[in-house]
Amino acid sequence: MSRTAVVTGAGSGMGLAISEHLTRRGDAVALMDLNADAAEEVAERLRGEGANAIALGVDVSKRDDVFAAVDAARQVLGPIEIMVTSAGIEAFVDFLDITEAQWDKMLAVNLTGTFHCLQAALPDMLEHTWGRIVTISSSSAQHGTKRMASYVASKGGVIALTKALALEYAAFGITVNTIPPGVIYTPMMARPIEEGALPPLEQLMTRAPMGHPGTADDIAAACAFLCSEDAGYITGQQINVNGGWYL
């Protein structure tokens, strides 16, 4: 059965792969990204493959913009039944050097942005007594990562928010789960490795029994399952896609 989905951060990386997986199984997808051109490029390619996809440029930290974008998606594609929040930023800064502005921006995008998106989409799910919410958090929020205190705090908040909403909306046919990725080799991961903010990939992988990094498709496959009819009895869970990374 085709559903209508919104995926944030869909212009690249995990959000892009998630959008691909959802459209290939027949879902209509609104691809949202701060980089509107990147989102449109992906949406155009997906439409060329026969998908029902639109692109919307949006800064998830801006509440009015999020609600306007979700409403635009609703008008074109129909009621929102699936919401995947993949948009996010990261930063590597010694804790004592984090400014208030840097802290506020991190939480505004990663945590408050998730809050905005879920509040915008949930009314449709409640009306139809069916919904799938998947937040993309981080394994860093589970085991901690030095020089990433603001990022870890924001993603820890996403995990806690996910659990709270799972309890609040379970009786309405809405599932709420989070995927905390491990080492997933995307541009967002490659950049800090190249800049030396993170250890070399080989060193990072010593903690993962599978011995190699994951891909955006690994995250997307798990996400697509959590957004399916078959995942109706799974809620409030952290689905760790991390190659066995010990926490």
PyMOL commands that set and color helices and strands:
alter all, ss='L'
color gray80, all
select helices_A, chain A and resi 13-24+36-48+63-77+95-97+100-128+140-143+149-172+187-195+201-207+216-226+229-231
alter helices_A, ss='H'
color red, helices_A
select strands_A, chain A and resi 4-8+28-33+53-57+82-85+131-136+174-179
alter strands_A, ss='S'
color yellow, strands_A
deselect
rebuild
show_as cartoon
